[in-house]
Amino acid sequence: MLSHADPLPFAPRRVLICGVTGAGKTTLARRISALWNLPYTELDGLYHGPGWTVLPTFSESLGELAAGESWIAEWGYWSSGAGPVLGARGQLAVWLDLPRRIALPRLVRRTVSRSIRRQELWNGNIEPPLWSFFTAPDENIIRWEMKTHRTWAARMPEVEKLYPRLEVVRLRHPREVSAWLHGPARAIA
């Protein structure tokens, strides 16, 4: 596993961004996409249909994405099949392993802002009302983060065994993200 200071051994063309909800996966994916000229696909847009239903085309879209020669995407939706499909084709995983004290406030700010502005997210969906934290705990994104914060720490040993050719960069703080983007990531741009 590489740190924020380790040089990348090659210029990856298929990149996965993983980490807890609210860690900044989409933001980092967009930055890397621009830096390395890789097409970015937001998995949430492939997964969420109208009314927060699963799009029937998700598996097909996921397969098409994975089959591409170059791409960058968040590495989520493991229970829906994205883990093995993308893992088998990925060359680099950037793991945003940020502490809860950083990730949770980011998520709360984002969720509150989206909810107040009634911002459309994917396929006509908008952030549920803030009181869903209390009334629909299984559907609330903040509760989801609280329940799944350590998922990637538990999953990463399995990832390393299943995908031994996948390089993994672990970034533990926003300063490390910045140092990596301005150092090893920029060096291969």
Secondary structure, DSSP 8 states (H G I E B T S, - for coil): -B-TTS--SS--SEEEEEESTTSSHHHHHHHHHHHHT--EE-HHHHHB-GGG-B-TTHHHHHHHHHHSSSEEEE---GGGTHHHHHHHH-SEEEEE---HHHHHHHHHHHHHHHHHHT-B-STT-B---TTHHHH-GGG-HHHHHHHHTTHHHHHHHHHHHH-TT-EEEEE-SHHHHHHHIIIIIHHT-
